[in-house]
Amino acid sequence: MTSPSVFLIVLNWNNAPDTLECLRSLVRASYSGLRVTVVDNHSDDGSAEAIRREFPNLPLLETTANLGYAGGNNVGIRYALAQGADLIGILNNDTVVDPGFLEPLLAACAPGTRPAVSCPLICEYGRPEITWALGARIDWATGVTTRLHPGEARDAWSQSGPQDVDFVSGTAFLAPRQAFETVGLLDEGFFLYYEETDWCLRARQSGYGMRVVPASVVWHKVSASLGQCSPATDYYMLRNQLLFISRHRRGWSRRLLLARTVLANLRTILAYTLRPQHRQRRPHRDARLLALRDFFRGRYGPMGPDVTAICQPTSK
């Protein structure tokens, strides 16, 4: 029997060093049916040229604007569908894969099993034996998403089989082409953050399971300063959290969760305004205010020029 064709999308934006290391690890992958496609999200640092120089035979799709995580990956997904892919995966460019990472994911999606989207065990690049995420969950009391089992030893999961979770991480996942044909693509209104969570919930509503596979391992470059969010992160996370809640809750549950989220952020905004020790957080305050404004006005997609002036004052 012919092995299923797997198209893996790697999205790059101004980060050729990480992308090249990721691609080098994919070259060593043991699965013969793997086809890697790189999407360059309108980089301006020479990334596309560097990638093409080292990997001249890989398809490299260049966008004419920064389309965000959702839009950039959608370019690759459309390409994979047009090329007849049986399964399509998304892999962050700041990852390195185990050579045998694909086979366990494929086994979890094999014919005869419940249709599913599968995700590897994601470990920390700097601490390769430590788990960063093994799937994720949604706390519907707060609308907050959390990674499962962070900080645990990788060995603790070495003998575990696939497990169902609320949703899989956008860092790395694999889905049958039928999932994208049925559910549609990533919602580009999110632009950045919550788009994979939204897509996973839509897939679940269409009958697809969300399955983590500990036998498949990927290492993710987790920044030591990940907790020090930028104003841009604050903007997209808050606006998109509210959008996500409004899409996936109904009735009083929706109203109550939106109110809780707004009030919690208003308290943070007030603290950033009144407390002298938070004076340096004023751009974060303004980013959150603009996120609230844009949610209630229905402004989605990439941040507008007024938001950019606050979140990325040096951008041209």
C-alpha positions in Angstrom: 0.0 0.0 0.0 1.2 3.5 -0.8 2.1 5.6 2.3 -0.3 8.5 2.9 1.2 11.8 1.7 1.9 14.2 4.6 2.4 17.9 3.9 3.9 19.8 6.7 3.7 23.6 6.8 6.5 25.6 8.4 5.7 29.3 8.7 8.7 31.8 8.8 8.7 35.5 9.7 12.0 37.2 10.1 13.6 34.2 11.8 15.7 32.2 9.3 18.1 30.7 11.9 15.3 28.9 13.8 13.5 27.9 10.5 16.7 26.5 9.1 17.4 24.4 12.2 13.8 23.2 12.1 14.1 22.2 8.4 17.4 20.4 9.0 15.7 18.2 11.6 12.8 17.5 9.2 15.3 16.4 6.5 16.3 13.6 9.0 12.6 12.5 9.5 12.2 8.8 8.8 8.8 8.9 7.1 9.2 8.6 3.4 5.9 10.3 2.5 6.7 13.6 4.1 6.7 16.8 2.0 7.7 20.0 3.7 6.4 23.4 2.5 7.8 26.7 3.9 5.7 29.8 3.9 7.6 33.1 4.3 5.2 35.6 5.9 6.6 38.7 4.1 10.0 38.8 6.0 12.2 41.8 5.5 15.4 40.3 6.9 16.5 38.1 4.0 14.9 35.0 5.4 13.5 33.8 2.1 16.8 34.0 0.4 18.6 32.2 3.2 16.0 29.4 3.2 16.1 29.1 -0.6 19.9 29.0 -0.6 20.1 26.1 1.8 17.0 24.2 0.7 16.6 25.0 -3.0 14.3 22.0 -3.6 11.7 22.8 -1.0 8.6 24.7 -2.0 8.8 28.2 -0.6 5.7 30.3 -0.8 6.1 34.0 -0.2 3.2 36.2 0.9 2.9 39.9 0.0 2.1 40.9 3.5 2.4 39.6 7.1 -0.7 37.6 7.3 -0.2 36.4 10.9 -0.2 32.8 12.1 -3.6 32.1 10.7 -3.3 33.7 7.3 0.3 32.5 6.7 -0.5 28.9 7.6 -3.7 29.1 5.5 -1.5 29.8 2.5 0.3 26.6 3.1 -2.8 24.6 3.8 -4.4 25.7 0.5 -1.3 24.7 -1.3 -1.3 21.2 0.4 -4.9 20.7 -0.4 -4.3 21.6 -4.1 -1.4 19.2 -4.2 -3.5 16.3 -3.0 -2.2 15.9 0.5 -3.8 13.1 2.6 -2.8 14.7 5.8 -1.7 18.2 6.6 0.4 19.3 9.6 1.4 22.7 11.0 4.8 23.0 12.7 6.2 26.1 14.4 9.5 27.2 12.9 11.1 27.4 16.4 10.9 23.6 16.9 13.1 20.6 16.3 11.6 17.2 15.6 12.6 13.7 16.6 13.3 11.7 13.4 10.5 9.3 14.1 7.9 11.8 15.2 5.5 11.3 12.3 4.8 7.6 12.5 3.1 7.7 15.9 0.9 10.6 14.8 -0.1 8.8 11.7 -1.0 5.7 13.7 -3.3 7.8 15.9 -5.1 8.9 12.8 -5.1 5.6 11.0 -8.2 4.3 9.2 -10.4 2.4 11.5 -9.8 4.7 14.4 -12.0 7.6 15.4 -11.2 10.6 13.1 -8.8 12.8 15.0 -6.4 15.6 15.0 -3.1 14.4 16.6 -0.4 16.3 18.4 3.1 15.2 19.7 4.5 15.5 23.2 6.2 18.9 23.1 9.3 19.3 25.2 11.5 22.3 26.0 14.4 22.7 23.6 16.7 24.0 26.4 15.6 21.2 28.7 15.0 18.3 26.3 13.7 15.9 29.0 11.1 18.3 30.4 7.6 18.5 29.0 6.4 21.9 27.7 2.9 20.7 26.8 1.0 17.4 26.2 -2.2 18.9 24.9 -4.2 21.7 26.4 -7.5 22.4 28.2 -10.0 25.2 28.4 -11.2 26.5 31.7 -14.7 27.6 30.8 -15.1 29.4 34.2 -12.5 32.0 33.0 -12.1 31.4 29.2 -8.4 30.8 29.7 -6.5 28.0 28.0 -3.7 26.2 29.7 -1.1 23.7 28.7 -1.3 20.2 30.2 1.6 18.7 32.2 4.2 21.5 31.8 7.4 20.9 33.8 6.9 17.1 34.1 9.6 14.6 33.1 9.4 13.3 29.5 10.1 9.8 30.8 6.9 9.8 32.9 5.0 9.5 29.6 7.3 7.1 27.7 4.9 4.1 28.1 1.6 6.1 27.7 -0.7 5.7 24.7 -2.6 8.4 22.9 -5.0 10.5 25.1 -7.9 12.8 24.3 -7.7 16.4 25.3 -9.8 19.6 24.8 -7.6 20.9 22.0 -4.1 20.4 20.6 -1.3 23.0 20.5 -0.7 25.0 17.4 3.0 24.5 17.9 2.7 21.1 16.1 -0.4 19.1 15.0 -1.5 16.8 12.2 -5.0 16.6 10.7 -6.6 14.6 7.8 -7.3 16.7 4.8 -11.0 16.0 5.3 -10.9 18.0 8.5 -9.9 21.1 6.7 -12.4 20.4 3.9 -15.2 20.0 6.5 -14.2 22.6 9.1 -12.6 25.1 6.9 -9.3 26.9 7.4 -8.0 28.9 10.4 -10.0 32.0 11.1 -7.9 34.9 10.0 -9.9 37.3 12.1 -7.8 36.1 15.1 -4.5 36.8 13.2 -2.4 35.7 16.2 -3.4 33.6 19.3 -6.5 31.5 19.9 -6.9 30.7 16.2 -5.9 27.0 16.6 -8.1 26.7 19.7 -11.0 28.0 17.7 -10.3 25.7 14.8 -9.9 22.7 17.2 -13.3 23.4 18.8 -14.9 23.7 15.4 -13.3 20.3 14.4 -14.6 18.7 17.6 -18.1 19.9 16.7 -17.7 18.2 13.4 -16.8 14.9 15.0 -13.0 15.0 15.2 -11.2 14.0 18.3 -8.2 15.8 19.8 -5.5 13.3 20.6 -2.0 13.8 22.1 0.5 11.1 21.3 3.4 10.8 23.8 5.4 8.5 21.5 5.8 11.4 19.1 8.3 14.1 20.4 9.0 17.6 19.2 11.3 20.2 21.0 10.1 23.8 21.3 12.3 26.8 21.9 10.7 28.3 24.9 12.0 31.8 25.7 13.2 32.4 29.2 11.3 35.7 29.1 8.1 34.2 27.8 6.2 35.6 30.8 7.2 39.1 30.0 4.5 39.8 27.4 4.8 42.6 25.0 2.0 45.1 24.5 1.3 43.4 21.1 0.8 40.1 22.9 -1.5 41.8 25.5 -3.6 43.3 22.7 -4.0 40.1 20.6 -4.5 37.8 23.6 -7.3 39.9 25.2 -9.1 40.8 22.0 -9.0 37.3 20.8 -9.9 35.7 24.1 -13.1 37.8 24.0 -13.7 36.8 20.4 -13.2 33.2 21.2 -15.6 33.3 24.1 -18.2 35.1 22.0 -17.9 32.4 19.3 -18.1 29.3 21.6 -20.4 30.2 24.5 -24.1 31.0 24.3 -26.8 32.7 26.4 -26.0 33.7 30.0 -22.8 31.7 30.1 -21.5 33.9 27.3 -22.6 37.1 28.9 -21.2 36.2 32.3 -17.8 35.0 30.9 -17.4 38.1 28.8 -18.3 40.4 31.8 -15.8 38.6 34.0 -13.0 38.9 31.4 -13.7 42.6 30.8 -13.8 43.4 34.6 -10.6 41.5 35.3 -8.8 43.4 32.6 -10.3 46.8 33.8 -8.8 46.0 37.2 -5.4 45.4 35.6 -5.7 48.6 33.5 -6.5 50.6 36.7 -3.5 49.1 38.5 -1.2 50.0 35.6 -2.6 53.5 35.7 -2.5 54.2 39.5 0.4 52.3 40.9 3.8 54.0 40.5 5.6 50.6 40.2 3.6 49.9 37.1 4.5 53.1 35.3 6.6 51.2 32.7 3.5 49.1 31.9 1.6 52.0 30.5 1.9 50.7 26.9 0.5 47.4 28.1 -2.4 49.3 29.7 -3.1 51.2 26.4 -2.9 47.9 24.4 -5.5 46.3 26.6 -7.8 49.4 26.3 -7.5 49.2 22.5 -8.2 45.5 22.6 -11.4 46.1 24.5 -12.3 48.9 22.0 -11.7 46.8 19.0 -13.6 43.8 20.3 -16.7 45.8 21.0 -16.4 47.5 17.6 -15.9 44.2 15.8 -12.4 45.1 14.5 -10.4 41.9 14.0 -7.5 40.7 11.9 -4.1 42.5 12.1 -3.9 45.5 14.5 -4.6 48.8 13.0 -2.1 51.7 12.7 -3.3 53.3 15.9 -2.7 50.1 17.8 0.7 49.6 16.1 1.7 53.1 17.3 1.2 51.9 20.9 2.4 48.3 20.6 5.2 48.6 18.1 6.3 52.3 18.2 9.5 51.6 16.2 7.7 49.8 13.4 7.8 51.3 9.9 
